[in-house]
Amino acid sequence: MALPAPIGRQRDVLYLPTKGRFVVLGMAGSGKTTLAILRSAFLADPRTSGMGPTLLVTVNRALVYALEKLSRAFLGI
């Protein structure tokens, strides 16, 4: 399972500052779930300034499903 590359404003959201809190709003299908996964990976990446352990908590079933598939595909879980 491969995630699509961020496009347009999605890149702006992905690379927001590593400190602070942000609210991301968008229409259905705009990529919010995908960006949540990508942003978590970005924040946990050792090459990211200010990186560190990252916990993604959600009640979004689509995100839970996507994370489970990614875990199996990339981590062998």
PDB file of N, H, CA, C and O in Angstrom:
ATOM      1  N   MET A   1       0.851  -1.172   0.000  1.00  0.00           N
ATOM      2  CA  MET A   1       0.000   0.000   0.000  1.00  0.00           C
ATOM      3  C   MET A   1       0.900   1.239   0.000  1.00  0.00           C
ATOM      4  O   MET A   1       1.704   1.426   0.913  1.00  0.00           O
ATOM      5  N   ALA A   2       0.766   2.057  -0.992  1.00  0.00           N
ATOM      6  H   ALA A   2       0.112   1.905  -1.734  1.00  0.00           H
ATOM      7  CA  ALA A   2       1.550   3.287  -1.076  1.00  0.00           C
ATOM      8  C   ALA A   2       0.620   4.485  -0.941  1.00  0.00           C
ATOM      9  O   ALA A   2      -0.477   4.508  -1.498  1.00  0.00           O
ATOM     10  N   LEU A   3       1.075   5.462  -0.202  1.00  0.00           N
ATOM     11  H   LEU A   3       1.966   5.444   0.251  1.00  0.00           H
ATOM     12  CA  LEU A   3       0.288   6.690  -0.057  1.00  0.00           C
ATOM     13  C   LEU A   3       0.592   7.615  -1.223  1.00  0.00           C
ATOM     14  O   LEU A   3       1.722   7.658  -1.708  1.00  0.00           O
ATOM     15  N   PRO A   4      -0.412   8.352  -1.672  1.00  0.00           N
ATOM     16  CA  PRO A   4      -0.149   9.316  -2.745  1.00  0.00           C
ATOM     17  C   PRO A   4       0.719  10.460  -2.237  1.00  0.00           C
ATOM     18  O   PRO A   4       0.691  10.800  -1.054  1.00  0.00           O
ATOM     19  N   ALA A   5       1.479  11.039  -3.133  1.00  0.00           N
ATOM     20  H   ALA A   5       1.502  10.763  -4.094  1.00  0.00           H
ATOM     21  CA  ALA A   5       2.306  12.202  -2.781  1.00  0.00           C
ATOM     22  C   ALA A   5       1.401  13.404  -2.565  1.00  0.00           C
ATOM     23  O   ALA A   5       0.413  13.566  -3.282  1.00  0.00           O
ATOM     24  N   PRO A   6       1.718  14.252  -1.589  1.00  0.00           N
ATOM     25  CA  PRO A   6       0.903  15.446  -1.363  1.00  0.00           C
ATOM     26  C   PRO A   6       0.998  16.402  -2.548  1.00  0.00           C
ATOM     27  O   PRO A   6       2.052  16.540  -3.169  1.00  0.00           O
ATOM     28  N   ILE A   7      -0.115  17.056  -2.848  1.00  0.00           N
ATOM     29  H   ILE A   7      -0.971  16.944  -2.344  1.00  0.00           H
ATOM     30  CA  ILE A   7      -0.150  18.017  -3.950  1.00  0.00           C
ATOM     31  C   ILE A   7      -0.746  19.334  -3.466  1.00  0.00           C
ATOM     32  O   ILE A   7      -1.531  19.362  -2.518  1.00  0.00           O
ATOM     33  N   GLY A   8      -0.368  20.413  -4.124  1.00  0.00           N
ATOM     34  H   GLY A   8       0.269  20.390  -4.894  1.00  0.00           H
ATOM     35  CA  GLY A   8      -0.944  21.728  -3.822  1.00  0.00           C
ATOM     36  C   GLY A   8      -0.808  22.107  -2.362  1.00  0.00           C
ATOM     37  O   GLY A   8       0.276  22.023  -1.786  1.00  0.00           O
ATOM     38  N   ARG A   9      -1.917  22.524  -1.766  1.00  0.00           N
ATOM     39  H   ARG A   9      -2.798  22.592  -2.234  1.00  0.00           H
ATOM     40  CA  ARG A   9      -1.937  22.980  -0.375  1.00  0.00           C
ATOM     41  C   ARG A   9      -1.614  21.863   0.615  1.00  0.00           C
ATOM     42  O   ARG A   9      -1.248  22.134   1.759  1.00  0.00           O
ATOM     43  N   GLN A  10      -1.746  20.612   0.180  1.00  0.00           N
ATOM     44  H   GLN A  10      -2.043  20.393  -0.749  1.00  0.00           H
ATOM     45  CA  GLN A  10      -1.409  19.496   1.058  1.00  0.00           C
ATOM     46  C   GLN A  10       0.048  19.577   1.496  1.00  0.00           C
ATOM     47  O   GLN A  10       0.372  19.236   2.634  1.00  0.00           O
ATOM     48  N   ARG A  11       0.932  20.026   0.603  1.00  0.00           N
ATOM     49  H   ARG A  11       0.670  20.304  -0.322  1.00  0.00           H
ATOM     50  CA  ARG A  11       2.349  20.180   0.968  1.00  0.00           C
ATOM     51  C   ARG A  11       2.506  21.217   2.074  1.00  0.00           C
ATOM     52  O   ARG A  11       3.314  21.041   2.986  1.00  0.00           O
ATOM     53  N   ASP A  12       1.734  22.294   1.991  1.00  0.00           N
ATOM     54  H   ASP A  12       1.078  22.436   1.250  1.00  0.00           H
ATOM     55  CA  ASP A  12       1.791  23.329   3.031  1.00  0.00           C
ATOM     56  C   ASP A  12       1.435  22.747   4.399  1.00  0.00           C
ATOM     57  O   ASP A  12       2.078  23.058   5.400  1.00  0.00           O
ATOM     58  N   VAL A  13       0.417  21.909   4.431  1.00  0.00           N
ATOM     59  H   VAL A  13      -0.106  21.656   3.617  1.00  0.00           H
ATOM     60  CA  VAL A  13      -0.025  21.300   5.684  1.00  0.00           C
ATOM     61  C   VAL A  13       1.022  20.307   6.184  1.00  0.00           C
ATOM     62  O   VAL A  13       1.350  20.289   7.370  1.00  0.00           O
ATOM     63  N   LEU A  14       1.534  19.497   5.293  1.00  0.00           N
ATOM     64  H   LEU A  14       1.268  19.512   4.330  1.00  0.00           H
ATOM     65  CA  LEU A  14       2.513  18.484   5.678  1.00  0.00           C
ATOM     66  C   LEU A  14       3.733  19.102   6.344  1.00  0.00           C
ATOM     67  O   LEU A  14       4.260  18.553   7.312  1.00  0.00           O
ATOM     68  N   TYR A  15       4.179  20.228   5.837  1.00  0.00           N
ATOM     69  H   TYR A  15       3.750  20.675   5.051  1.00  0.00           H
ATOM     70  CA  TYR A  15       5.417  20.844   6.328  1.00  0.00           C
ATOM     71  C   TYR A  15       5.181  22.053   7.229  1.00  0.00           C
ATOM     72  O   TYR A  15       6.028  22.943   7.300  1.00  0.00           O
ATOM     73  N   LEU A  16       4.040  22.096   7.919  1.00  0.00           N
ATOM     74  H   LEU A  16       3.352  21.373   7.861  1.00  0.00           H
ATOM     75  CA  LEU A  16       3.817  23.125   8.932  1.00  0.00           C
ATOM     76  C   LEU A  16       4.923  23.014   9.984  1.00  0.00           C
ATOM     77  O   LEU A  16       5.566  21.969  10.084  1.00  0.00           O
ATOM     78  N   PRO A  17       5.157  24.069  10.768  1.00  0.00           N
ATOM     79  CA  PRO A  17       6.191  23.992  11.807  1.00  0.00           C
ATOM     80  C   PRO A  17       5.988  22.781  12.709  1.00  0.00           C
ATOM     81  O   PRO A  17       4.861  22.329  12.917  1.00  0.00           O
ATOM     82  N   THR A  18       7.083  22.267  13.238  1.00  0.00           N
ATOM     83  H   THR A  18       7.998  22.634  13.070  1.00  0.00           H
ATOM     84  CA  THR A  18       7.008  21.068  14.075  1.00  0.00           C
ATOM     85  C   THR A  18       6.491  21.362  15.477  1.00  0.00           C
ATOM     86  O   THR A  18       6.124  20.438  16.203  1.00  0.00           O
ATOM     87  N   LYS A  19       6.456  22.611  15.864  1.00  0.00           N
ATOM     88  H   LYS A  19       6.754  23.362  15.274  1.00  0.00           H
ATOM     89  CA  LYS A  19       5.932  22.998  17.176  1.00  0.00           C
ATOM     90  C   LYS A  19       4.582  23.679  16.995  1.00  0.00           C
ATOM     91  O   LYS A  19       4.360  24.377  16.006  1.00  0.00           O
ATOM     92  N   GLY A  20       3.688  23.478  17.945  1.00  0.00           N
ATOM     93  H   GLY A  20       3.869  22.911  18.749  1.00  0.00           H
ATOM     94  CA  GLY A  20       2.393  24.135  17.901  1.00  0.00           C
ATOM     95  C   GLY A  20       1.271  23.169  17.572  1.00  0.00           C
ATOM     96  O   GLY A  20       1.488  21.984  17.320  1.00  0.00           O
ATOM     97  N   ARG A  21       0.073  23.712  17.583  1.00  0.00           N
ATOM     98  H   ARG A  21      -0.103  24.675  17.787  1.00  0.00           H
ATOM     99  CA  ARG A  21      -1.136  22.931  17.283  1.00  0.00           C
ATOM    100  C   ARG A  21      -1.814  23.538  16.069  1.00  0.00           C
ATOM    101  O   ARG A  21      -1.859  24.756  15.897  1.00  0.00           O
ATOM    102  N   PHE A  22      -2.335  22.663  15.241  1.00  0.00           N
ATOM    103  H   PHE A  22      -2.298  21.673  15.381  1.00  0.00           H
ATOM    104  CA  PHE A  22      -2.960  23.111  14.007  1.00  0.00           C
ATOM    105  C   PHE A  22      -4.257  22.356  13.778  1.00  0.00           C
ATOM    106  O   PHE A  22      -4.372  21.185  14.140  1.00  0.00           O
ATOM    107  N   VAL A  23      -5.219  23.016  13.185  1.00  0.00           N
ATOM    108  H   VAL A  23      -5.125  23.967  12.891  1.00  0.00           H
ATOM    109  CA  VAL A  23      -6.479  22.392  12.802  1.00  0.00           C
ATOM    110  C   VAL A  23      -6.507  22.366  11.285  1.00  0.00           C
ATOM    111  O   VAL A  23      -6.305  23.387  10.628  1.00  0.00           O
ATOM    112  N   VAL A  24      -6.758  21.196  10.744  1.00  0.00           N
ATOM    113  H   VAL A  24      -6.922  20.366  11.278  1.00  0.00           H
ATOM    114  CA  VAL A  24      -6.812  21.044   9.289  1.00  0.00           C
ATOM    115  C   VAL A  24      -8.258  20.773   8.898  1.00  0.00           C
ATOM    116  O   VAL A  24      -8.859  19.790   9.330  1.00  0.00           O
ATOM    117  N   LEU A  25      -8.797  21.647   8.089  1.00  0.00           N
ATOM    118  H   LEU A  25      -8.308  22.446   7.738  1.00  0.00           H
ATOM    119  CA  LEU A  25     -10.168  21.512   7.619  1.00  0.00           C
ATOM    120  C   LEU A  25     -10.161  21.240   6.125  1.00  0.00           C
ATOM    121  O   LEU A  25      -9.284  21.715   5.403  1.00  0.00           O
ATOM    122  N   GLY A  26     -11.122  20.489   5.673  1.00  0.00           N
ATOM    123  H   GLY A  26     -11.834  20.103   6.259  1.00  0.00           H
ATOM    124  CA  GLY A  26     -11.221  20.214   4.243  1.00  0.00           C
ATOM    125  C   GLY A  26     -12.447  19.386   3.943  1.00  0.00           C
ATOM    126  O   GLY A  26     -13.026  18.748   4.822  1.00  0.00           O
ATOM    127  N   MET A  27     -12.823  19.411   2.696  1.00  0.00           N
ATOM    128  H   MET A  27     -12.353  19.929   1.982  1.00  0.00           H
ATOM    129  CA  MET A  27     -13.982  18.643   2.242  1.00  0.00           C
ATOM    130  C   MET A  27     -13.645  17.156   2.253  1.00  0.00           C
ATOM    131  O   MET A  27     -12.478  16.769   2.310  1.00  0.00           O
ATOM    132  N   ALA A  28     -14.677  16.340   2.199  1.00  0.00           N
ATOM    133  H   ALA A  28     -15.625  16.654   2.153  1.00  0.00           H
ATOM    134  CA  ALA A  28     -14.481  14.893   2.087  1.00  0.00           C
ATOM    135  C   ALA A  28     -13.666  14.610   0.834  1.00  0.00           C
ATOM    136  O   ALA A  28     -13.933  15.161  -0.234  1.00  0.00           O
ATOM    137  N   GLY A  29     -12.679  13.753   0.974  1.00  0.00           N
ATOM    138  H   GLY A  29     -12.461  13.305   1.841  1.00  0.00           H
ATOM    139  CA  GLY A  29     -11.855  13.392  -0.175  1.00  0.00           C
ATOM    140  C   GLY A  29     -10.712  14.336  -0.456  1.00  0.00           C
ATOM    141  O   GLY A  29     -10.036  14.206  -1.477  1.00  0.00           O
ATOM    142  N   SER A  30     -10.481  15.296   0.441  1.00  0.00           N
ATOM    143  H   SER A  30     -11.030  15.402   1.270  1.00  0.00           H
ATOM    144  CA  SER A  30      -9.422  16.282   0.191  1.00  0.00           C
ATOM    145  C   SER A  30      -8.044  15.794   0.645  1.00  0.00           C
ATOM    146  O   SER A  30      -7.037  16.447   0.370  1.00  0.00           O
ATOM    147  N   GLY A  31      -7.992  14.655   1.338  1.00  0.00           N
ATOM    148  H   GLY A  31      -8.810  14.125   1.562  1.00  0.00           H
ATOM    149  CA  GLY A  31      -6.708  14.095   1.734  1.00  0.00           C
ATOM    150  C   GLY A  31      -6.342  14.275   3.195  1.00  0.00           C
ATOM    151  O   GLY A  31      -5.179  14.093   3.555  1.00  0.00           O
ATOM    152  N   LYS A  32      -7.296  14.626   4.051  1.00  0.00           N
ATOM    153  H   LYS A  32      -8.240  14.774   3.758  1.00  0.00           H
ATOM    154  CA  LYS A  32      -6.997  14.846   5.468  1.00  0.00           C
ATOM    155  C   LYS A  32      -6.453  13.586   6.140  1.00  0.00           C
ATOM    156  O   LYS A  32      -5.494  13.664   6.908  1.00  0.00           O
ATOM    157  N   THR A  33      -7.043  12.448   5.867  1.00  0.00           N
ATOM    158  H   THR A  33      -7.823  12.386   5.243  1.00  0.00           H
ATOM    159  CA  THR A  33      -6.594  11.192   6.469  1.00  0.00           C
ATOM    160  C   THR A  33      -5.186  10.845   6.005  1.00  0.00           C
ATOM    161  O   THR A  33      -4.331  10.482   6.812  1.00  0.00           O
ATOM    162  N   THR A  34      -4.952  10.957   4.719  1.00  0.00           N
ATOM    163  H   THR A  34      -5.647  11.252   4.063  1.00  0.00           H
ATOM    164  CA  THR A  34      -3.625  10.685   4.169  1.00  0.00           C
ATOM    165  C   THR A  34      -2.599  11.625   4.775  1.00  0.00           C
ATOM    166  O   THR A  34      -1.497  11.202   5.126  1.00  0.00           O
ATOM    167  N   LEU A  35      -2.952  12.897   4.900  1.00  0.00           N
ATOM    168  H   LEU A  35      -3.846  13.241   4.614  1.00  0.00           H
ATOM    169  CA  LEU A  35      -2.021  13.869   5.478  1.00  0.00           C
ATOM    170  C   LEU A  35      -1.747  13.590   6.955  1.00  0.00           C
ATOM    171  O   LEU A  35      -0.643  13.851   7.433  1.00  0.00           O
ATOM    172  N   ALA A  36      -2.721  13.069   7.676  1.00  0.00           N
ATOM    173  H   ALA A  36      -3.617  12.857   7.287  1.00  0.00           H
ATOM    174  CA  ALA A  36      -2.482  12.720   9.077  1.00  0.00           C
ATOM    175  C   ALA A  36      -1.389  11.665   9.170  1.00  0.00           C
ATOM    176  O   ALA A  36      -0.518  11.743  10.036  1.00  0.00           O
ATOM    177  N   ILE A  37      -1.431  10.684   8.285  1.00  0.00           N
ATOM    178  H   ILE A  37      -2.138  10.620   7.582  1.00  0.00           H
ATOM    179  CA  ILE A  37      -0.406   9.638   8.270  1.00  0.00           C
ATOM    180  C   ILE A  37       0.938  10.219   7.845  1.00  0.00           C
ATOM    181  O   ILE A  37       1.953   9.976   8.497  1.00  0.00           O
ATOM    182  N   LEU A  38       0.949  10.983   6.760  1.00  0.00           N
ATOM    183  H   LEU A  38       0.124  11.181   6.231  1.00  0.00           H
ATOM    184  CA  LEU A  38       2.196  11.570   6.263  1.00  0.00           C
ATOM    185  C   LEU A  38       2.807  12.524   7.288  1.00  0.00           C
ATOM    186  O   LEU A  38       4.021  12.525   7.493  1.00  0.00           O
ATOM    187  N   ARG A  39       1.974  13.326   7.925  1.00  0.00           N
ATOM    188  H   ARG A  39       0.988  13.325   7.759  1.00  0.00           H
ATOM    189  CA  ARG A  39       2.458  14.285   8.922  1.00  0.00           C
ATOM    190  C   ARG A  39       3.077  13.556  10.118  1.00  0.00           C
ATOM    191  O   ARG A  39       4.109  13.982  10.637  1.00  0.00           O
ATOM    192  N   SER A  40       2.461  12.475  10.550  1.00  0.00           N
ATOM    193  H   SER A  40       1.623  12.129  10.128  1.00  0.00           H
ATOM    194  CA  SER A  40       3.009  11.688  11.652  1.00  0.00           C
ATOM    195  C   SER A  40       4.383  11.137  11.290  1.00  0.00           C
ATOM    196  O   SER A  40       5.312  11.184  12.097  1.00  0.00           O
ATOM    197  N   ALA A  41       4.504  10.622  10.085  1.00  0.00           N
ATOM    198  H   ALA A  41       3.750  10.584   9.429  1.00  0.00           H
ATOM    199  CA  ALA A  41       5.794  10.091   9.633  1.00  0.00           C
ATOM    200  C   ALA A  41       6.827  11.209   9.551  1.00  0.00           C
ATOM    201  O   ALA A  41       7.983  11.009   9.926  1.00  0.00           O
ATOM    202  N   PHE A  42       6.428  12.382   9.068  1.00  0.00           N
ATOM    203  H   PHE A  42       5.489  12.544   8.764  1.00  0.00           H
ATOM    204  CA  PHE A  42       7.324  13.537   8.971  1.00  0.00           C
ATOM    205  C   PHE A  42       7.823  13.946  10.354  1.00  0.00           C
ATOM    206  O   PHE A  42       9.015  14.194  10.535  1.00  0.00           O
ATOM    207  N   LEU A  43       6.921  14.015  11.325  1.00  0.00           N
ATOM    208  H   LEU A  43       5.953  13.813  11.177  1.00  0.00           H
ATOM    209  CA  LEU A  43       7.295  14.442  12.678  1.00  0.00           C
ATOM    210  C   LEU A  43       8.178  13.423  13.390  1.00  0.00           C
ATOM    211  O   LEU A  43       8.938  13.791  14.285  1.00  0.00           O
ATOM    212  N   ALA A  44       8.091  12.161  13.012  1.00  0.00           N
ATOM    213  H   ALA A  44       7.473  11.863  12.284  1.00  0.00           H
ATOM    214  CA  ALA A  44       8.895  11.115  13.633  1.00  0.00           C
ATOM    215  C   ALA A  44      10.219  10.877  12.906  1.00  0.00           C
ATOM    216  O   ALA A  44      11.077  10.156  13.414  1.00  0.00           O
ATOM    217  N   ASP A  45      10.393  11.466  11.741  1.00  0.00           N
ATOM    218  H   ASP A  45       9.696  12.052  11.328  1.00  0.00           H
ATOM    219  CA  ASP A  45      11.589  11.242  10.918  1.00  0.00           C
ATOM    220  C   ASP A  45      12.824  11.870  11.571  1.00  0.00           C
ATOM    221  O   ASP A  45      12.801  13.057  11.899  1.00  0.00           O
ATOM    222  N   PRO A  46      13.894  11.106  11.765  1.00  0.00           N
ATOM    223  CA  PRO A  46      15.113  11.656  12.378  1.00  0.00           C
ATOM    224  C   PRO A  46      15.713  12.831  11.604  1.00  0.00           C
ATOM    225  O   PRO A  46      16.470  13.617  12.174  1.00  0.00           O
ATOM    226  N   ARG A  47      15.391  12.961  10.331  1.00  0.00           N
ATOM    227  H   ARG A  47      14.776  12.323   9.868  1.00  0.00           H
ATOM    228  CA  ARG A  47      15.926  14.084   9.538  1.00  0.00           C
ATOM    229  C   ARG A  47      15.141  15.375   9.746  1.00  0.00           C
ATOM    230  O   ARG A  47      15.559  16.430   9.268  1.00  0.00           O
ATOM    231  N   THR A  48      14.007  15.310  10.455  1.00  0.00           N
ATOM    232  H   THR A  48      13.668  14.453  10.843  1.00  0.00           H
ATOM    233  CA  THR A  48      13.180  16.480  10.712  1.00  0.00           C
ATOM    234  C   THR A  48      13.662  17.184  11.963  1.00  0.00           C
ATOM    235  O   THR A  48      13.814  16.560  13.013  1.00  0.00           O
ATOM    236  N   SER A  49      13.905  18.490  11.854  1.00  0.00           N
ATOM    237  H   SER A  49      13.782  18.997  11.001  1.00  0.00           H
ATOM    238  CA  SER A  49      14.308  19.276  13.013  1.00  0.00           C
ATOM    239  C   SER A  49      13.203  19.236  14.068  1.00  0.00           C
ATOM    240  O   SER A  49      12.036  19.475  13.757  1.00  0.00           O
ATOM    241  N   GLY A  50      13.562  18.940  15.289  1.00  0.00           N
ATOM    242  H   GLY A  50      14.510  18.746  15.542  1.00  0.00           H
ATOM    243  CA  GLY A  50      12.575  18.882  16.359  1.00  0.00           C
ATOM    244  C   GLY A  50      11.781  17.587  16.362  1.00  0.00           C
ATOM    245  O   GLY A  50      10.745  17.491  17.021  1.00  0.00           O
ATOM    246  N   MET A  51      12.261  16.591  15.629  1.00  0.00           N
ATOM    247  H   MET A  51      13.102  16.669  15.094  1.00  0.00           H
ATOM    248  CA  MET A  51      11.529  15.325  15.548  1.00  0.00           C
ATOM    249  C   MET A  51      11.483  14.640  16.895  1.00  0.00           C
ATOM    250  O   MET A  51      12.220  14.994  17.816  1.00  0.00           O
ATOM    251  N   GLY A  52      10.610  13.657  16.997  1.00  0.00           N
ATOM    252  H   GLY A  52      10.012  13.370  16.248  1.00  0.00           H
ATOM    253  CA  GLY A  52      10.531  12.883  18.218  1.00  0.00           C
ATOM    254  C   GLY A  52       9.452  11.837  18.103  1.00  0.00           C
ATOM    255  O   GLY A  52       8.808  11.704  17.063  1.00  0.00           O
ATOM    256  N   PRO A  53       9.255  11.095  19.175  1.00  0.00           N
ATOM    257  CA  PRO A  53       8.205  10.088  19.156  1.00  0.00           C
ATOM    258  C   PRO A  53       6.869  10.744  18.802  1.00  0.00           C
ATOM    259  O   PRO A  53       6.545  11.829  19.285  1.00  0.00           O
ATOM    260  N   THR A  54       6.123  10.079  17.970  1.00  0.00           N
ATOM    261  H   THR A  54       6.387   9.198  17.578  1.00  0.00           H
ATOM    262  CA  THR A  54       4.865  10.640  17.483  1.00  0.00           C
ATOM    263  C   THR A  54       3.743   9.642  17.704  1.00  0.00           C
ATOM    264  O   THR A  54       3.867   8.472  17.343  1.00  0.00           O
ATOM    265  N   LEU A  55       2.670  10.094  18.287  1.00  0.00           N
ATOM    266  H   LEU A  55       2.569  11.044  18.580  1.00  0.00           H
ATOM    267  CA  LEU A  55       1.505   9.259  18.534  1.00  0.00           C
ATOM    268  C   LEU A  55       0.338   9.827  17.741  1.00  0.00           C
ATOM    269  O   LEU A  55      -0.010  10.999  17.885  1.00  0.00           O
ATOM    270  N   LEU A  56      -0.247   9.010  16.925  1.00  0.00           N
ATOM    271  H   LEU A  56       0.036   8.058  16.809  1.00  0.00           H
ATOM    272  CA  LEU A  56      -1.414   9.414  16.144  1.00  0.00           C
ATOM    273  C   LEU A  56      -2.622   8.739  16.760  1.00  0.00           C
ATOM    274  O   LEU A  56      -2.741   7.514  16.719  1.00  0.00           O
ATOM    275  N   VAL A  57      -3.516   9.522  17.329  1.00  0.00           N
ATOM    276  H   VAL A  57      -3.419  10.517  17.363  1.00  0.00           H
ATOM    277  CA  VAL A  57      -4.714   9.007  17.985  1.00  0.00           C
ATOM    278  C   VAL A  57      -5.907   9.421  17.147  1.00  0.00           C
ATOM    279  O   VAL A  57      -6.016  10.574  16.729  1.00  0.00           O
ATOM    280  N   THR A  58      -6.803   8.472  16.903  1.00  0.00           N
ATOM    281  H   THR A  58      -6.715   7.535  17.242  1.00  0.00           H
ATOM    282  CA  THR A  58      -7.941   8.780  16.059  1.00  0.00           C
ATOM    283  C   THR A  58      -9.146   7.912  16.402  1.00  0.00           C
ATOM    284  O   THR A  58      -9.010   6.825  16.964  1.00  0.00           O
ATOM    285  N   VAL A  59     -10.310   8.409  16.058  1.00  0.00           N
ATOM    286  H   VAL A  59     -10.421   9.292  15.602  1.00  0.00           H
ATOM    287  CA  VAL A  59     -11.526   7.604  16.086  1.00  0.00           C
ATOM    288  C   VAL A  59     -12.051   7.442  14.662  1.00  0.00           C
ATOM    289  O   VAL A  59     -13.132   6.898  14.436  1.00  0.00           O
ATOM    290  N   ASN A  60     -11.265   7.922  13.721  1.00  0.00           N
ATOM    291  H   ASN A  60     -10.387   8.364  13.904  1.00  0.00           H
ATOM    292  CA  ASN A  60     -11.613   7.846  12.305  1.00  0.00           C
ATOM    293  C   ASN A  60     -11.345   6.420  11.817  1.00  0.00           C
ATOM    294  O   ASN A  60     -10.192   5.996  11.751  1.00  0.00           O
ATOM    295  N   ARG A  61     -12.389   5.690  11.479  1.00  0.00           N
ATOM    296  H   ARG A  61     -13.326   6.035  11.533  1.00  0.00           H
ATOM    297  CA  ARG A  61     -12.232   4.288  11.081  1.00  0.00           C
ATOM    298  C   ARG A  61     -11.384   4.135   9.824  1.00  0.00           C
ATOM    299  O   ARG A  61     -10.626   3.173   9.696  1.00  0.00           O
ATOM    300  N   ALA A  62     -11.508   5.076   8.901  1.00  0.00           N
ATOM    301  H   ALA A  62     -12.123   5.858   9.005  1.00  0.00           H
ATOM    302  CA  ALA A  62     -10.706   5.005   7.672  1.00  0.00           C
ATOM    303  C   ALA A  62      -9.220   5.118   8.011  1.00  0.00           C
ATOM    304  O   ALA A  62      -8.392   4.424   7.422  1.00  0.00           O
ATOM    305  N   LEU A  63      -8.890   5.978   8.945  1.00  0.00           N
ATOM    306  H   LEU A  63      -9.563   6.542   9.424  1.00  0.00           H
ATOM    307  CA  LEU A  63      -7.491   6.148   9.343  1.00  0.00           C
ATOM    308  C   LEU A  63      -6.982   4.915  10.082  1.00  0.00           C
ATOM    309  O   LEU A  63      -5.851   4.485   9.853  1.00  0.00           O
ATOM    310  N   VAL A  64      -7.789   4.345  10.954  1.00  0.00           N
ATOM    311  H   VAL A  64      -8.708   4.694  11.140  1.00  0.00           H
ATOM    312  CA  VAL A  64      -7.399   3.125  11.657  1.00  0.00           C
ATOM    313  C   VAL A  64      -7.128   2.018  10.640  1.00  0.00           C
ATOM    314  O   VAL A  64      -6.119   1.320  10.744  1.00  0.00           O
ATOM    315  N   TYR A  65      -8.008   1.853   9.671  1.00  0.00           N
ATOM    316  H   TYR A  65      -8.827   2.421   9.587  1.00  0.00           H
ATOM    317  CA  TYR A  65      -7.840   0.833   8.634  1.00  0.00           C
ATOM    318  C   TYR A  65      -6.555   1.081   7.836  1.00  0.00           C
ATOM    319  O   TYR A  65      -5.785   0.151   7.595  1.00  0.00           O
ATOM    320  N   ALA A  66      -6.326   2.322   7.431  1.00  0.00           N
ATOM    321  H   ALA A  66      -6.951   3.077   7.627  1.00  0.00           H
ATOM    322  CA  ALA A  66      -5.130   2.654   6.653  1.00  0.00           C
ATOM    323  C   ALA A  66      -3.864   2.396   7.461  1.00  0.00           C
ATOM    324  O   ALA A  66      -2.887   1.874   6.924  1.00  0.00           O
ATOM    325  N   LEU A  67      -3.867   2.752   8.738  1.00  0.00           N
ATOM    326  H   LEU A  67      -4.661   3.176   9.174  1.00  0.00           H
ATOM    327  CA  LEU A  67      -2.703   2.524   9.588  1.00  0.00           C
ATOM    328  C   LEU A  67      -2.432   1.031   9.782  1.00  0.00           C
ATOM    329  O   LEU A  67      -1.278   0.602   9.802  1.00  0.00           O
ATOM    330  N   GLU A  68      -3.485   0.254   9.921  1.00  0.00           N
ATOM    331  H   GLU A  68      -4.422   0.602   9.904  1.00  0.00           H
ATOM    332  CA  GLU A  68      -3.303  -1.192  10.046  1.00  0.00           C
ATOM    333  C   GLU A  68      -2.668  -1.768   8.790  1.00  0.00           C
ATOM    334  O   GLU A  68      -1.752  -2.587   8.874  1.00  0.00           O
ATOM    335  N   LYS A  69      -3.151  -1.343   7.626  1.00  0.00           N
ATOM    336  H   LYS A  69      -3.894  -0.677   7.559  1.00  0.00           H
ATOM    337  CA  LYS A  69      -2.591  -1.837   6.366  1.00  0.00           C
ATOM    338  C   LYS A  69      -1.134  -1.399   6.210  1.00  0.00           C
ATOM    339  O   LYS A  69      -0.293  -2.192   5.789  1.00  0.00           O
ATOM    340  N   LEU A  70      -0.834  -0.156   6.544  1.00  0.00           N
ATOM    341  H   LEU A  70      -1.517   0.489   6.886  1.00  0.00           H
ATOM    342  CA  LEU A  70       0.538   0.327   6.437  1.00  0.00           C
ATOM    343  C   LEU A  70       1.461  -0.426   7.397  1.00  0.00           C
ATOM    344  O   LEU A  70       2.590  -0.768   7.044  1.00  0.00           O
ATOM    345  N   SER A  71       0.976  -0.678   8.597  1.00  0.00           N
ATOM    346  H   SER A  71       0.059  -0.401   8.883  1.00  0.00           H
ATOM    347  CA  SER A  71       1.779  -1.416   9.573  1.00  0.00           C
ATOM    348  C   SER A  71       2.143  -2.784   9.044  1.00  0.00           C
ATOM    349  O   SER A  71       3.287  -3.221   9.167  1.00  0.00           O
ATOM    350  N   ARG A  72       1.180  -3.456   8.459  1.00  0.00           N
ATOM    351  H   ARG A  72       0.250  -3.100   8.359  1.00  0.00           H
ATOM    352  CA  ARG A  72       1.443  -4.788   7.913  1.00  0.00           C
ATOM    353  C   ARG A  72       2.399  -4.708   6.728  1.00  0.00           C
ATOM    354  O   ARG A  72       3.318  -5.518   6.609  1.00  0.00           O
ATOM    355  N   ALA A  73       2.182  -3.733   5.857  1.00  0.00           N
ATOM    356  H   ALA A  73       1.435  -3.074   5.953  1.00  0.00           H
ATOM    357  CA  ALA A  73       2.985  -3.618   4.630  1.00  0.00           C
ATOM    358  C   ALA A  73       4.423  -3.216   4.913  1.00  0.00           C
ATOM    359  O   ALA A  73       5.346  -3.770   4.316  1.00  0.00           O
ATOM    360  N   PHE A  74       4.629  -2.259   5.816  1.00  0.00           N
ATOM    361  H   PHE A  74       3.879  -1.809   6.301  1.00  0.00           H
ATOM    362  CA  PHE A  74       5.951  -1.707   6.020  1.00  0.00           C
ATOM    363  C   PHE A  74       6.674  -2.246   7.240  1.00  0.00           C
ATOM    364  O   PHE A  74       7.905  -2.264   7.268  1.00  0.00           O
ATOM    365  N   LEU A  75       5.942  -2.680   8.238  1.00  0.00           N
ATOM    366  H   LEU A  75       4.943  -2.664   8.215  1.00  0.00           H
ATOM    367  CA  LEU A  75       6.582  -3.125   9.468  1.00  0.00           C
ATOM    368  C   LEU A  75       6.431  -4.630   9.677  1.00  0.00           C
ATOM    369  O   LEU A  75       7.016  -5.190  10.605  1.00  0.00           O
ATOM    370  N   GLY A  76       5.663  -5.274   8.833  1.00  0.00           N
ATOM    371  H   GLY A  76       5.189  -4.820   8.079  1.00  0.00           H
ATOM    372  CA  GLY A  76       5.457  -6.706   8.970  1.00  0.00           C
ATOM    373  C   GLY A  76       4.638  -7.081  10.189  1.00  0.00           C
ATOM    374  O   GLY A  76       4.748  -8.198  10.694  1.00  0.00           O
ATOM    375  N   ILE A  77       3.822  -6.164  10.662  1.00  0.00           N
ATOM    376  H   ILE A  77       3.732  -5.256  10.252  1.00  0.00           H
ATOM    377  CA  ILE A  77       2.997  -6.415  11.871  1.00  0.00           C
ATOM    378  C   ILE A  77       1.703  -7.083  11.460  1.00  0.00           C
ATOM    379  O   ILE A  77       0.866  -7.383  12.311  1.00  0.00           O
TER     380      ILE A  77
END
